Each structure stands twice: as C-alpha cells, then as structure tokens.
C-alpha cells in the first residue's frame, strides 16, 4: 500500500513490506495487528484509518502486549468488480515450538453467508455457480466485501509467531475453460476447469 502514486511512495511501501499478492484478481485487502481492536472497529467504513491508529499494518512488527491479552487483527477485503465475490478470509499462523518443530494453523476468520463450521471445525464450501461449457459464473453466492476483527484463540505470549491473511474468492472459470469455449475444444478430464482466485498479505510478526 502506497500513500500516493509516486516512485518514492511505492518504494517506501515495499521497504515497509506493506504489500500483498494475488493470483490475478485485483481485490483490495487491508490487514492490521494490535492489542486494542474491538468488534466495533469492523463496522467502521474506514478500516485503514482505524488500523493505522490502533495497530501495525501488514509487514509490520508487533511487540509484546499487556499481560493476559491476545493480539487482535483487523482484516478487510473488497472484491475485484470484474471477478467473483468473496468466499472467506483466513488467518494463517506460523510458529516454531520449543523443540524446533515448525507449525502452521489456518483459521477461518470471516466468511460469506450463514454457513457454520461442522463438528470437525471446517467451514462448508461456499458453492459453485461455474458453467464450464460457457465459461461463465454468477455472483449469487459469496459477498462483495468482508471485514472482521479476529483474535488468536491459541495465543502463547512466550512464543514468536507470524500471521498473514488469505482471501479466497468463490469458484470462477479457469483459463482452460475460456480456451475450451473460445476454440470449441474438449479438455482432458484431468485438466482443471475451475479456479479459486486468492490474495495473500505480507505477515505481521509477533515477538515476545
């Protein structure tokens, strides 16, 4: 994220690691970490102003917080107007335990619709509107925007960790579906025809 469209501002943003990547879709994503976010912050229409005021942005460092408090993360995403609606936002946490083992855990932070996690803790799929033969889809599922404040339920203040956000779109036609439609050909069964565009943010680093 650059404060303005200038060479200097762009390099400052990259130097600050306040960046995110997508698989092609041009969705907008903001991600902040801090110790004082509240659920009400997710109702604010200016999440970036709240995020900069209360925390650090993606790519930033989060130092130790108040005793007994877990870090909160304000995350918001807006869909690409030329692409699919949003399925969900996930927070991915990575850390190294005392025995040197690397760990990763994925949390569903916010999602579209009224779905509820099953007994296994997994969120049901959003659905699929892709018409493969015609290489089309509809935005009758998913949400055009998602925002929430998520708090780490498994936080250990003595263990360094990194958190990044992952935003998933609803299923849309893969480039192979467009090619098949354009040239009137049939793809082999093993070739994927549907894709799930996504975005990944730079992590926020927590250090005790």
N, C-alpha and C positions, 0 to 999 in steps of 0.2 A: 504494500500500500504506500503510495507516494502522496505527499501533501499537495503537490502540484505537478503539472505535466512539463517538467523541465529535466534536463540531463542531471543536474545536481540532485534534485529531489529523488529521481529514480535510483541513482547510485546510493543515496542515503538510505532509502528503503531496503535495498539489497544488503547494504552493510549492516543494517539493523536486523536483518533476517525476517522482516515483516512481510513475508511472501507466502503465496500458496500456488499450487499447480492443479491443473485439471486434465482429464483425459481428452479434452476437446471442447466440451461445453463451456460457455462463458458465464457461469453462475458467479454471484458475488458472495464472498464469505468473510465474516469477521470473527475473531477468536481472541478472548482476553482471559487472563487468570488473575485472581486476587483473593483477599481474605474477607471482604466486606460486601460481596454481591448478595442481593436479595431476590426473591422471586418477582418482586415488583419491577425490578430492572428489566425483566424480559417483556414488560408491557410498554417500555419506552420506545418511541419511534426513532430515536437517535441512539442506537446501541453503541456506536463508536464513541460518542461523547461520554456516555456512562463508563465504557470500558477504559478509556484513557484516564478518566477521573478517578477510578477506583482500583485499577489494576495495571497489568502489563500486557502488551499485545503479543500475538504470535511471534515466535522468535526470541522472546524476552526471557529474563531470569526472574524466578520467584523465590525470594529468600524466606527463611523460616518465619512462621506467623505466630499468632498468640497461642499460648498453651491450650490444648484441648480443642483447637479449631481445625477443621479440614478446609483445604482450598476449594474455592468455587470458580466455575468457568462460565463466562457469558459467551455464547456462541449463536451466531445468526447467519442465515443463508437465504439468498433470493435467487430464484431460478433464472436461467437464460430464457428470454422471451421467445427464442427460436427453437427451444428444446423442450424436454419433458419436465413435468412437475417434480417436486422433491419427494422422495420416499422417506428418508430419515437422516438424522445426524448422529454419528457415533463419536465417542471419545475413546481414543486408543491410548492406553497407559503402558509404558515400558519401564522396567527397572531391573537392577541386579541385586539378588539376595546376598546375605552374608556368606553363603557357601560358594559364591561366584557364579551361580546359575542365572541365566538371563530369562526374564519373564515378560509376557505380553498379555494384556487383557483388554477385550473390546466391550464397551458399554454402549447400549442404545440410549442416547440422551433425550431425544425428542423425535417424534415421528408423525406422519400424517394419518388422518382418520381416527377411528375409535378402536383400533386394534389393541389387544392386551397380550403381554408375554404369556406363553404357555407354562406348564409345570416345569419344563426344562429351562425356563428363563429366556427362551428365544422368542423373538417377535415374529409373528406370521408374515409371510410375504405380502407385499402391497397389492399384488395382482399383475395382470399383463393385458394391455389393450392392443398389442402389436398385431397388425395384419401383414404377415410376412409376404404373401404374394404381391400385395400392392405397396409394400414398404411404407406403411403409414401407421400412425398411432393416435390416440386421443388423450387429452389431459383431463379425463373424467375421474381419474384416481390421483392420489398424491396431493401435494399442497404447493402453491406458488412460493410460499416462504415459510421458514421455520425459525423459531428462536426460543431459547431457554437458558436458564441458569442451572448448571449441573454441579453437584458436589460429590467429591470422591467418597464413596461409602466404605472404602477399604484403606483409607489413608493411614500410613505409618510415618510419623514426623521424623523418625530417625533414618529413613531410607530415601536416598535421592531417587528422583523419578522424572520422566519426561511425559508430557501429554500432548497429543495432537488431535485435531478434529478431522473427521472424514465425512463428507456429504455425499449421499447416494441419490441419484435420480431414479424415477420409475423406468421400467424397460422401454427402450426405443429401438428402431431398426438399426442393425449393424450395417457397416458399409457394404458387406456382402449382399444384404437384402436389396440395397439400392442398385448394385451392379446387376443382380439377377433380374430385377424389374426392368432396368434400362435396356439390357441386351436380350431379354427374353430367354434366359437360360435357367437350367435347374442345377442348383449346387448339390454337392455330395452331402449325404446325411450327416457326416461328421463335422461339417463346416458350420460354425455358429452363425445364426442369422439375427440374433437379438443381443443387444449390449446394455450395460448398466453404467452410464457415464457417472463420473465421480470427481470430487475435489479432495485434495489433501493439504492441510495447513502445515506451516513450519511449527515445530513443537514449542511448548513453554516448558522451561527447565526448572524443576524444584530442587533446591539444595538445602539440606538442614543447616 
